[in-house]
Amino acid sequence: MATTGQGNKLLNTRLCELLGCEYPIIQTAMGWIADPTLVASTCNAGAFGFLAGAVMTPAEVDEGIKQIKAKTDKPFGVNFHMYTPGAMEIIDICIKHKVRAVSYSRSPAKSMIQKLKDANIVCIPTVGALKHAVKAVEMGADAVVVQGGEGGGHTGAVASNILLPQVVDALDVPVIASGGFKDGRGLISALSFGAEGIAMGTRFLMTQESPVPSTTKEKYIATSTEQVIVSTKLDGMPQRMINNPYLQQLQTKSPLGMLILAIRNGLEFSKGAIIPMLISAWKMKKANGMTLGETMMAGNAPMMIQEAMVKGHPDQGILPSGQIAGAIKDLPKGSELIASIVSEATETLARLSRLSGSEVKNTNNEESAESTAAT
């Protein structure tokens, strides 16, 4: 299905074979962040990038793919939601452009997956639970990204080092570790659990090619690990975000307060189109059992994320983030990031190899001493 990666042979895994990349490192499709420039720079450095098609129209996905192809001849992928009205059109666009892979999360349709597979496109869903990983493979997934609770945005409650080996033991397809990774040591730790690579979002967000405004990047740099928390206040589901003033405001709101804030935000972000928003929110409330305030907040969550991640107002919007943000204090070029991960991973393997050799030597010496004593 894919050409063999030509990178460091020590790090060449089934994931490299599947995606045709040099190193088993994936840049995830963060909304409004994983743009053509970031994807192309990732791929040119030997890793594998996904375009954030989930926040794009089909026409924008088509244009984004063209822009990536103008910047790199390396394989890349597209992320989108299979439950959206434009999903079939995006699938056709991916097939037309012969993208290497697609990624997705909730509510995939088996017929859609099969259509992609028939076109020789690798299907890689992201899951946060063992049962979802097993189901994804049953539906045709070629590999699975497993996100531990350390991951940003909507996330589960099980840590990577517990969830990852469970999924590896249950599946035969390549498993990619996500949630809590930023460097070569993390890559080797994931490989030691049986994963075939790592997927990172926050680490790529904090690079020079990331389109996130400098004011927002500085907020991430200044964040401590303890400030990256999980909250259900935004839409009723657990999400990991930086605990900025806006989120702190949400945390203190009663259901009535959330509704008032949601209406105010709706008026501000939707330029007065509040009636359609209320109708849509009421329908969602009946379908999912959330409060009206939560449903309305969920409806304008993308706009609140854009306020921080696109407009550069980090204290006036939502800052999705992996917990690893608190351990990142630099903004390297994408090529520098990939090179440092590969270098550190190789050095870590060499260190472990020396440790293993030392133990073998000591064991041999002990056996020799015992033999001498016996004679």
SEZA-295301 format. One record per residue (C-alpha): residue number from 1; residue in one letter; chain; x, y, z. Coordinates in Angstrom, 3 decimals. Layout:
(NUM 'a' 'A' (X Y Z))
...
This chain:
(1 'm' 'A' (0.000 0.000 0.000))
(2 'a' 'A' (2.877 2.385 0.675))
(3 't' 'A' (6.511 2.794 -0.106))
(4 't' 'A' (9.124 1.955 2.440))
(5 'g' 'A' (10.450 4.806 4.591))
(6 'q' 'A' (14.121 5.539 4.049))
(7 'g' 'A' (15.046 7.102 7.398))
(8 'n' 'A' (16.961 5.832 10.411))
(9 'k' 'A' (16.785 2.036 10.131))
(10 'l' 'A' (16.699 1.708 13.908))
(11 'l' 'A' (13.427 3.682 13.924))
(12 'n' 'A' (11.884 2.112 10.828))
(13 't' 'A' (8.575 0.576 11.892))
(14 'r' 'A' (5.466 -0.724 10.171))
(15 'l' 'A' (4.076 2.811 10.381))
(16 'c' 'A' (6.884 4.077 8.136))
(17 'e' 'A' (6.113 1.279 5.697))
(18 'l' 'A' (2.399 2.071 5.757))
(19 'l' 'A' (2.669 5.832 5.287))
(20 'g' 'A' (5.857 6.101 3.274))
(21 'c' 'A' (7.510 8.458 5.753))
(22 'e' 'A' (11.078 8.344 7.064))
(23 'y' 'A' (10.320 8.463 10.778))
(24 'p' 'A' (7.424 7.071 12.841))
(25 'i' 'A' (6.216 10.516 13.883))
(26 'i' 'A' (2.779 11.940 13.066))
(27 'q' 'A' (1.675 15.573 13.260))
(28 't' 'A' (-1.995 15.539 14.209))
(29 'a' 'A' (-4.719 17.576 12.500))
(30 'm' 'A' (-5.357 20.384 14.980))
(31 'g' 'A' (-8.191 22.647 13.854))
(32 'w' 'A' (-7.017 25.963 12.372))
(33 'i' 'A' (-3.415 24.972 13.154))
(34 'a' 'A' (-2.547 22.056 10.854))
(35 'd' 'A' (-2.528 24.174 7.714))
(36 'p' 'A' (-0.690 23.449 4.440))
(37 't' 'A' (2.508 25.137 5.615))
(38 'l' 'A' (2.726 23.116 8.829))
(39 'v' 'A' (1.839 19.854 7.064))
(40 'a' 'A' (4.382 20.404 4.286))
(41 's' 'A' (7.184 21.338 6.689))
(42 't' 'A' (6.431 18.241 8.771))
(43 'c' 'A' (6.545 15.947 5.758))
(44 'n' 'A' (9.673 17.561 4.311))
(45 'a' 'A' (11.410 16.846 7.624))
(46 'g' 'A' (10.646 13.122 7.323))
(47 'a' 'A' (7.558 12.858 9.537))
(48 'f' 'A' (3.908 12.588 8.436))
(49 'g' 'A' (1.413 15.452 8.628))
(50 'f' 'A' (-2.385 15.633 8.499))
(51 'l' 'A' (-4.317 18.607 7.137))
(52 'a' 'A' (-7.061 19.887 9.479))
(53 'g' 'A' (-9.929 19.223 7.082))
(54 'a' 'A' (-12.452 18.869 9.915))
(55 'v' 'A' (-12.735 22.672 10.155))
(56 'm' 'A' (-12.755 23.196 6.379))
(57 't' 'A' (-15.348 23.101 3.636))
(58 'p' 'A' (-14.768 20.572 0.847))
(59 'a' 'A' (-13.561 23.408 -1.394))
(60 'e' 'A' (-11.080 24.504 1.270))
(61 'v' 'A' (-9.829 20.927 1.655))
(62 'd' 'A' (-9.300 20.731 -2.091))
(63 'e' 'A' (-7.347 23.986 -2.085))
(64 'g' 'A' (-5.384 22.949 1.015))
(65 'i' 'A' (-4.272 19.722 -0.659))
(66 'k' 'A' (-3.140 21.671 -3.723))
(67 'q' 'A' (-1.118 24.029 -1.526))
(68 'i' 'A' (0.563 21.121 0.272))
(69 'k' 'A' (1.482 19.502 -3.035))
(70 'a' 'A' (3.046 22.797 -4.144))
(71 'k' 'A' (5.273 22.745 -1.051))
(72 't' 'A' (6.266 19.058 -0.842))
(73 'd' 'A' (6.385 15.875 -2.880))
(74 'k' 'A' (6.161 13.757 0.276))
(75 'p' 'A' (3.038 11.770 1.208))
(76 'f' 'A' (0.571 13.386 3.641))
(77 'g' 'A' (-2.916 12.903 5.031))
(78 'v' 'A' (-6.254 14.661 5.565))
(79 'n' 'A' (-8.426 14.653 8.672))
(80 'f' 'A' (-12.213 15.098 8.570))
(81 'h' 'A' (-15.420 14.106 10.344))
(82 'm' 'A' (-17.352 11.379 8.566))
(83 'y' 'A' (-20.649 12.524 10.089))
(84 't' 'A' (-20.650 15.971 8.436))
(85 'p' 'A' (-22.717 16.708 5.308))
(86 'g' 'A' (-19.621 17.288 3.165))
(87 'a' 'A' (-17.846 14.084 4.153))
(88 'm' 'A' (-18.516 12.175 0.925))
(89 'e' 'A' (-17.288 15.105 -1.138))
(90 'i' 'A' (-14.080 15.257 0.930))
(91 'i' 'A' (-13.570 11.518 0.389))
(92 'd' 'A' (-13.869 12.040 -3.361))
(93 'i' 'A' (-11.376 14.915 -3.149))
(94 'c' 'A' (-8.896 12.753 -1.224))
(95 'i' 'A' (-9.265 9.994 -3.805))
(96 'k' 'A' (-8.855 12.460 -6.683))
(97 'h' 'A' (-5.629 13.828 -5.216))
(98 'k' 'A' (-4.392 10.381 -4.134))
(99 'v' 'A' (-3.600 11.441 -0.572))
(100 'r' 'A' (-1.773 8.751 1.389))
(101 'a' 'A' (-4.013 8.594 4.461))
(102 'v' 'A' (-7.104 9.943 6.190))
(103 's' 'A' (-7.742 10.287 9.901))
(104 'y' 'A' (-11.088 10.521 11.664))
(105 's' 'A' (-12.677 9.984 15.059))
(106 'r' 'A' (-16.362 9.763 15.875))
(107 's' 'A' (-19.115 8.008 13.918))
(108 'p' 'A' (-17.248 6.542 10.958))
(109 'a' 'A' (-19.310 4.760 8.328))
(110 'k' 'A' (-18.025 1.358 7.205))
(111 's' 'A' (-19.013 2.084 3.606))
(112 'm' 'A' (-16.948 5.280 3.630))
(113 'i' 'A' (-13.942 3.463 5.052))
(114 'q' 'A' (-14.249 0.779 2.412))
(115 'k' 'A' (-14.414 3.374 -0.352))
(116 'l' 'A' (-11.157 4.895 0.897))
(117 'k' 'A' (-9.491 1.507 1.221))
(118 'd' 'A' (-10.581 0.577 -2.303))
(119 'a' 'A' (-8.729 3.703 -3.437))
(120 'n' 'A' (-5.570 2.551 -1.607))
(121 'i' 'A' (-5.891 5.279 1.050))
(122 'v' 'A' (-4.726 4.353 4.561))
(123 'c' 'A' (-7.436 4.759 7.235))
(124 'i' 'A' (-6.246 5.831 10.690))
(125 'p' 'A' (-8.855 6.700 13.345))
(126 't' 'A' (-8.068 8.247 16.724))
(127 'v' 'A' (-9.544 6.494 19.763))
(128 'g' 'A' (-9.372 6.926 23.506))
(129 'a' 'A' (-10.568 3.557 24.767))
(130 'l' 'A' (-9.706 -0.101 24.183))
(131 'k' 'A' (-13.205 -1.042 22.999))
(132 'h' 'A' (-13.186 1.773 20.462))
(133 'a' 'A' (-9.813 0.626 19.116))
(134 'v' 'A' (-11.091 -2.908 18.604))
(135 'k' 'A' (-14.261 -1.627 16.922))
(136 'a' 'A' (-12.234 0.653 14.638))
(137 'v' 'A' (-10.200 -2.264 13.313))
(138 'e' 'A' (-13.343 -4.336 12.841))
(139 'm' 'A' (-14.620 -1.514 10.627))
(140 'g' 'A' (-11.467 -1.543 8.510))
(141 'a' 'A' (-8.874 0.701 10.129))
(142 'd' 'A' (-5.330 0.078 8.828))
(143 'a' 'A' (-3.740 1.567 11.973))
(144 'v' 'A' (-5.023 3.261 15.120))
(145 'v' 'A' (-3.925 6.369 17.017))
(146 'v' 'A' (-4.489 5.760 20.735))
(147 'q' 'A' (-4.808 8.962 22.746))
(148 'g' 'A' (-4.228 8.744 26.486))
(149 'g' 'A' (-5.783 11.136 28.956))
(150 'e' 'A' (-2.772 13.455 28.697))
(151 'g' 'A' (-3.881 14.469 25.198))
(152 'g' 'A' (-5.458 17.817 24.361))
(153 'g' 'A' (-9.038 18.625 23.430))
(154 'h' 'A' (-11.697 15.960 24.024))
(155 't' 'A' (-9.921 13.209 25.916))
(156 'g' 'A' (-10.448 10.089 27.981))
(157 'a' 'A' (-9.532 9.266 31.546))
(158 'v' 'A' (-6.920 6.518 31.033))
(159 'a' 'A' (-3.237 7.473 30.915))
(160 's' 'A' (-1.148 6.567 27.870))
(161 'n' 'A' (1.145 4.140 29.690))
(162 'i' 'A' (-1.888 2.121 30.823))
(163 'l' 'A' (-4.063 2.341 27.716))
(164 'l' 'A' (-1.327 1.844 25.126))
(165 'p' 'A' (-0.148 -1.679 26.043))
(166 'q' 'A' (-3.763 -2.837 26.364))
(167 'v' 'A' (-4.499 -1.747 22.816))
(168 'v' 'A' (-1.206 -3.110 21.456))
(169 'd' 'A' (-2.005 -6.520 22.944))
(170 'a' 'A' (-5.504 -6.493 21.436))
(171 'l' 'A' (-4.681 -5.453 17.851))
(172 'd' 'A' (-2.594 -6.725 14.952))
(173 'v' 'A' (-2.480 -3.413 13.058))
(174 'p' 'A' (0.095 -0.683 13.861))
(175 'v' 'A' (-0.747 1.301 16.976))
(176 'i' 'A' (0.391 4.922 17.294))
(177 'a' 'A' (0.768 6.437 20.771))
(178 's' 'A' (-0.632 9.902 21.455))
(179 'g' 'A' (-0.950 12.027 24.572))
(180 'g' 'A' (2.118 13.117 26.520))
(181 'f' 'A' (4.830 12.903 23.839))
(182 'k' 'A' (7.292 15.570 22.725))
(183 'd' 'A' (10.780 14.103 22.206))
(184 'g' 'A' (13.005 11.139 21.384))
(185 'r' 'A' (12.770 9.616 24.835))
(186 'g' 'A' (8.996 9.602 24.500))
(187 'l' 'A' (9.250 7.927 21.101))
(188 'i' 'A' (11.424 5.138 22.494))
(189 's' 'A' (9.115 4.685 25.479))
(190 'a' 'A' (6.160 4.284 23.096))
(191 'l' 'A' (8.082 1.782 20.990))
(192 's' 'A' (8.963 -0.139 24.157))
(193 'f' 'A' (5.238 -0.568 24.847))
(194 'g' 'A' (4.808 -2.055 21.389))
(195 'a' 'A' (3.595 1.049 19.539))
(196 'e' 'A' (4.812 1.682 15.979))
(197 'g' 'A' (5.206 5.449 16.429))
(198 'i' 'A' (3.909 8.569 18.122))
(199 'a' 'A' (1.383 11.264 17.172))
(200 'm' 'A' (1.814 14.786 18.540))
(201 'g' 'A' (-0.354 17.888 18.399))
(202 't' 'A' (0.764 20.379 21.032))
(203 'r' 'A' (4.457 19.851 20.222))
(204 'f' 'A' (3.805 20.812 16.575))
(205 'l' 'A' (1.573 23.692 17.642))
(206 'm' 'A' (4.628 25.061 19.441))
(207 't' 'A' (6.843 25.332 16.352))
(208 'q' 'A' (7.783 28.237 14.110))
(209 'e' 'A' (5.702 26.966 11.171))
(210 's' 'A' (2.543 26.769 13.288))
(211 'p' 'A' (0.137 29.580 12.245))
(212 'v' 'A' (-0.868 30.257 15.870))
(213 'p' 'A' (-0.220 33.945 16.717))
(214 's' 'A' (2.865 34.688 18.800))
(215 't' 'A' (0.780 36.051 21.694))
(216 't' 'A' (-0.950 32.687 22.009))
(217 'k' 'A' (2.271 30.697 21.593))
(218 'e' 'A' (3.768 32.744 24.431))
(219 'k' 'A' (0.817 31.736 26.601))
(220 'y' 'A' (1.600 28.067 25.922))
(221 'i' 'A' (5.293 28.607 26.683))
(222 'a' 'A' (4.442 30.227 30.028))
(223 't' 'A' (2.018 27.450 31.038))
(224 's' 'A' (2.931 25.006 33.795))
(225 't' 'A' (1.882 21.368 33.714))
(226 'e' 'A' (-0.591 21.957 36.550))
(227 'q' 'A' (-2.394 24.618 34.501))
(228 'v' 'A' (-3.404 22.144 31.769))
(229 'i' 'A' (-6.612 20.731 33.199))
(230 'v' 'A' (-9.627 18.678 32.157))
(231 's' 'A' (-12.994 20.416 32.298))
(232 't' 'A' (-16.538 19.533 31.237))
(233 'k' 'A' (-17.824 23.101 31.409))
(234 'l' 'A' (-17.487 23.879 27.721))
(235 'd' 'A' (-19.857 21.280 26.262))
(236 'g' 'A' (-20.470 18.691 28.976))
(237 'm' 'A' (-17.710 16.364 27.750))
(238 'p' 'A' (-14.176 16.111 29.226))
(239 'q' 'A' (-11.753 18.389 27.418))
(240 'r' 'A' (-8.135 19.176 28.277))
(241 'm' 'A' (-7.376 22.894 28.067))
(242 'i' 'A' (-5.143 25.538 29.571))
(243 'n' 'A' (-6.810 27.029 32.638))
(244 'n' 'A' (-6.826 30.609 31.384))
(245 'p' 'A' (-9.076 33.468 32.623))
(246 'y' 'A' (-11.828 32.535 30.175))
(247 'l' 'A' (-11.997 28.924 31.367))
(248 'q' 'A' (-11.852 30.080 34.993))
(249 'q' 'A' (-14.892 32.203 34.260))
(250 'l' 'A' (-16.708 29.189 32.843))
(251 'q' 'A' (-15.815 27.027 35.861))
(252 't' 'A' (-17.743 29.330 38.228))
(253 'k' 'A' (-20.909 29.543 36.153))
(254 's' 'A' (-24.202 27.967 37.205))
(255 'p' 'A' (-26.407 26.378 34.496))
(256 'l' 'A' (-28.298 29.669 34.224))
(257 'g' 'A' (-25.029 31.586 34.100))
(258 'm' 'A' (-23.758 29.289 31.334))
(259 'l' 'A' (-26.925 29.928 29.331))
(260 'i' 'A' (-26.580 33.695 29.699))
(261 'l' 'A' (-22.895 33.551 28.755))
(262 'a' 'A' (-23.666 31.297 25.781))
(263 'i' 'A' (-26.309 33.725 24.510))
(264 'r' 'A' (-23.946 36.666 24.951))
(265 'n' 'A' (-21.176 34.799 23.151))
(266 'g' 'A' (-23.610 33.732 20.459))
(267 'l' 'A' (-24.638 37.328 19.837))
(268 'e' 'A' (-21.008 38.428 19.695))
(269 'f' 'A' (-19.589 35.584 17.615))
(270 's' 'A' (-22.569 35.045 15.286))
(271 'k' 'A' (-23.104 38.762 14.602))
(272 'g' 'A' (-26.650 38.719 15.910))
(273 'a' 'A' (-27.911 35.493 14.315))
(274 'i' 'A' (-29.137 34.208 17.658))
(275 'i' 'A' (-32.507 32.691 16.593))
(276 'p' 'A' (-31.005 29.991 14.318))
(277 'm' 'A' (-28.453 29.251 17.045))
(278 'l' 'A' (-31.210 28.816 19.668))
(279 'i' 'A' (-33.191 26.510 17.379))
(280 's' 'A' (-30.109 24.418 16.624))
(281 'a' 'A' (-29.151 24.292 20.312))
(282 'w' 'A' (-32.645 23.148 21.312))
(283 'k' 'A' (-32.532 20.295 18.802))
(284 'm' 'A' (-29.101 19.222 20.082))
(285 'k' 'A' (-30.307 19.402 23.672))
(286 'k' 'A' (-33.188 17.037 22.935))
(287 'a' 'A' (-30.828 14.642 21.179))
(288 'n' 'A' (-27.977 14.471 23.704))
(289 'g' 'A' (-29.467 15.354 27.082))
(290 'm' 'A' (-27.077 18.245 27.716))
(291 't' 'A' (-28.274 21.486 29.275))
(292 'l' 'A' (-29.261 24.256 26.887))
(293 'g' 'A' (-26.302 26.312 28.099))
(294 'e' 'A' (-23.855 23.478 27.449))
(295 't' 'A' (-25.355 22.842 24.051))
(296 'm' 'A' (-25.119 26.477 23.037))
(297 'm' 'A' (-21.572 26.712 24.334))
(298 'a' 'A' (-20.703 23.612 22.319))
(299 'g' 'A' (-22.222 25.262 19.275))
(300 'n' 'A' (-19.990 28.307 19.488))
(301 'a' 'A' (-16.932 26.459 20.900))
(302 'p' 'A' (-15.175 26.582 17.511))
(303 'm' 'A' (-15.497 30.360 17.513))
(304 'm' 'A' (-14.136 30.550 21.062))
(305 'i' 'A' (-11.155 28.444 20.016))
(306 'q' 'A' (-10.597 30.698 17.010))
(307 'e' 'A' (-10.570 33.726 19.293))
(308 'a' 'A' (-7.429 32.393 20.981))
(309 'm' 'A' (-5.816 30.288 18.268))
(310 'v' 'A' (-6.482 32.429 15.193))
(311 'k' 'A' (-7.113 35.975 16.418))
(312 'g' 'A' (-4.369 35.832 19.048))
(313 'h' 'A' (-6.404 36.622 22.174))
(314 'p' 'A' (-5.344 33.786 24.516))
(315 'd' 'A' (-7.233 35.087 27.566))
(316 'q' 'A' (-10.503 35.635 25.694))
(317 'g' 'A' (-11.033 32.178 24.239))
(318 'i' 'A' (-10.356 28.466 24.632))
(319 'l' 'A' (-6.834 26.996 24.534))
(320 'p' 'A' (-6.982 23.239 23.784))
(321 's' 'A' (-3.747 21.665 24.936))
(322 'g' 'A' (-2.065 18.427 25.772))
(323 'q' 'A' (-0.655 18.205 29.281))
(324 'i' 'A' (2.805 18.078 27.709))
(325 'a' 'A' (2.603 21.836 27.018))
(326 'g' 'A' (3.851 22.467 30.539))
(327 'a' 'A' (7.100 20.673 29.682))
(328 'i' 'A' (7.764 22.547 26.408))
(329 'k' 'A' (9.703 25.796 26.591))
(330 'd' 'A' (10.900 26.377 23.033))
(331 'l' 'A' (9.584 27.090 19.535))
(332 'p' 'A' (11.875 25.293 17.087))
(333 'k' 'A' (11.511 24.962 13.350))
(334 'g' 'A' (9.709 21.779 12.349))
(335 's' 'A' (12.859 20.381 10.772))
(336 'e' 'A' (14.827 21.075 13.972))
(337 'l' 'A' (12.139 19.373 16.046))
(338 'i' 'A' (12.134 16.201 13.955))
(339 'a' 'A' (15.946 16.083 13.837))
(340 's' 'A' (16.172 16.450 17.625))
(341 'i' 'A' (13.593 13.702 18.206))
(342 'v' 'A' (15.433 11.311 15.904))
(343 's' 'A' (18.823 12.174 17.436))
(344 'e' 'A' (17.607 11.741 21.015))
(345 'a' 'A' (15.783 8.516 20.142))
(346 't' 'A' (18.935 7.095 18.566))
(347 'e' 'A' (21.040 8.121 21.566))
(348 't' 'A' (18.492 6.567 23.918))
(349 'l' 'A' (18.592 3.301 21.999))
(350 'a' 'A' (22.393 3.340 22.140))
(351 'r' 'A' (22.317 3.944 25.895))
(352 'l' 'A' (19.902 1.075 26.435))
(353 's' 'A' (22.028 -1.134 24.217))
(354 'r' 'A' (25.121 -0.351 26.298))
(355 'l' 'A' (23.160 -1.078 29.456))
(356 's' 'A' (22.050 -4.391 28.053))
(357 'g' 'A' (25.590 -5.262 26.993))
(358 's' 'A' (26.949 -4.403 30.420))
(359 'e' 'A' (24.429 -6.654 32.112))
(360 'v' 'A' (25.264 -9.525 29.785))
(361 'k' 'A' (28.976 -9.047 30.449))
(362 'n' 'A' (28.448 -9.012 34.209))
(363 't' 'A' (26.339 -12.159 33.991))
(364 'n' 'A' (29.048 -13.903 31.956))
(365 'n' 'A' (31.710 -12.860 34.481))
(366 'e' 'A' (29.645 -14.246 37.347))
(367 'e' 'A' (29.158 -17.548 35.540))
(368 's' 'A' (32.906 -17.694 34.825))
(369 'a' 'A' (33.739 -17.045 38.476))
(370 'e' 'A' (31.359 -19.771 39.632))
(371 's' 'A' (32.920 -22.225 37.156))
(372 't' 'A' (36.441 -21.369 38.394))
(373 'a' 'A' (35.418 -21.843 42.018))
(374 'a' 'A' (33.913 -25.235 41.257))
(375 't' 'A' (37.133 -26.487 39.751))
